[in-house]
């Protein structure tokens, strides 16, 4: 899956279901400034598992890797790449 597709999917989910916004998120906007918190992160991890089929354990989440939509998308993409590389 392309990074752009991951970012679009996460951005829509975050805006509508987590942050309850009508406007799209800018890729480099700080999610925590927009109202993102630890409960939000848990919801996103469940969404990622359901939508992308990849489990990311809580203990492997680097908070700095999910501060913006762009960084979160790259973080998820890295897990998808690992899964694809595993036979």
N, C-alpha and C positions, 0 to 999 in steps of 0.2 A: 504494500500500500504506500502510495506517495505521501511525503510529509505534508504537502498542501491539503490532501484529503483528510489526514489525521487532524490537522489544525482546524479545518472547517468543521469537522464533526465535533471535536472537543469544544470549539468556540460556540457553536450553536447550543450544545448541552449546557455549558457553563453559564452562558447568558440567560437562557430560558429557564433552566431547571434548578440551578444553584444560586445564581445571583439575582434572578427574577428581574431581568432587564429587557427592555424592548429594543435597545440599540446593541449592535454587535460590539464585541470586545476588540480593541486594537491588539495586535500581536505582542507588542512590547509594554502594554499597560500593566502596572503592578496589580496582581489579583488580590493581594491582601488589602491594598488601599480601596479596592472595589467591594470589600466585604467578605472575601474568601477566608476560611478559618479551618481548623483541624477537622471539624465535622464535614465541611465541604470537601476536604481532601478524601475522607473516607467514602463519601458518595461518588466522587470521581473515580476512585479505584474500583468500586463495584461496577460502575458504568463501563470502564475500560475492559474489565473482565467479561462483561456481558456483550459488549459491542464488538470488541476486537479479539476476544478469546484468549487473552493473555493475563495471567495472574501476576500481580506485582505485590510481593509481600510488604507489609507496612514497614518492617525494619530495613528494607532496601530503598525506601523513598528518602531522597536527599531533599530537604525542604528548599534549598537554594535552586534545585532543578525544576521546581514547579511554581516559581514566583510570577511568571508571565505565561500567557498562552503559547508563545513561541517556544519557550524553554520546556514547558510541559509537553508540548507536541514532540519535541526532539527526544525527551525522556521516554515517552511511550513508544516512539519509533525505534529507539534502541532496543527495547524489549521485544518488539515485533521482529526486528532483525535477528536477535538471538534465537527466537523461536523458529524462524525460518532456517537458520543455520544448523539447528539441532535435528539429526536424522530421526 
